[in-house]
């Protein structure tokens, strides 16, 4: 797995987000959520809104898909507070 990447538009707020999952080391994965501009470019790569670390590829893929589904429908602040 090289990485997962998804562009999301939050329905309640209209804000755009980018969710990215990468392999940090052979046994570590990182999923990050970035606020994006109109063209879905992250506003700040150094300061993601949310970062979640996982240890297996299955957990990383599940977390990525869960965040994609929830971020599209729920308020972002509540989601970031729950995972942050």
Secondary structure, 3 states (H helix, E strand, C coil): CCCEEEEEECCCCCCEEEEEEEEEECCEEEEEEEEECCCCCECCCCCCCEEEEECCHHHHHHHHHHHHHHHHHCCHHHHHHHHC
